[in-house]
């Protein structure tokens, strides 16, 4: 079976499975009920991310058995499945933070341990090579990414479309350098995410839930580590590709922390949430972010792949106007 046909089949399977999950969620009452900070006013079925998790895991297992994905990288990916299980438990019974965080850090430690020492990170003409620091930063980054993605999954279609953008970009970047592992895994996330997005686009008929958002954020972090080990991409390319999510979430978190608020609790004051309220549209905000991704971030990310020594500078260039936008939409305060 050709790779293209396999991805097409994965898209159709995701499209069908998400529909099945929606009907199942309605029956078992796995619903996202609106609260004060919600962007929706009616209960919406949740747990659609299960389709992405299951189909990605299935395809990764296929390529592992076929000898394309080595054991260490396959085991590192299994940390994402553990994160999905934690997310599903949280969707069903609201797992307390004191249980979630240790489980998340345990999964991150597991994945980094299987991959081995994180390669040095170039910062201009200098390289960070302190191994314990690199490994520790990778663990923290994985936990932050999975929570960050959950923070940014607050309006219809946004988290799903970001998944498509990042993985399509990654797929196009690695075609030229023959990173087969990253190519097939990015393609799998792209296809599975596209099938889910058909149901999640505004007005959403199902949400991905923590089972999906946490898994996606964590898995993207693991793929970033893969690319660093393979030498196909640097961490700066991933920072650029995810710059909208990283900037909005970090700006909001910092502002709430400095204001003395309970920053670890749920809220609805991200820049994208304020924008959705201001313009009274999820679709407009999601499309605008897609345009920023494609017209601003994608070219910078491509240059960072071609000229890896410029990565840190390009990341700063990418983030600066996004930080100004976050300030403009008063990220960290509700409007």
PyMOL commands that set and color helices and strands:
alter all, ss='L'
color gray80, all
select helices_A, chain A and resi 3-28+49-65+71-93+97-115+131-151+158-175+180-200+209-230+235-241+243-258+271-279+282-306+308-328
alter helices_A, ss='H'
color red, helices_A
select strands_A, chain A and resi 31-32+44-45+121-123+126-128
alter strands_A, ss='S'
color yellow, strands_A
deselect
rebuild
show_as cartoon
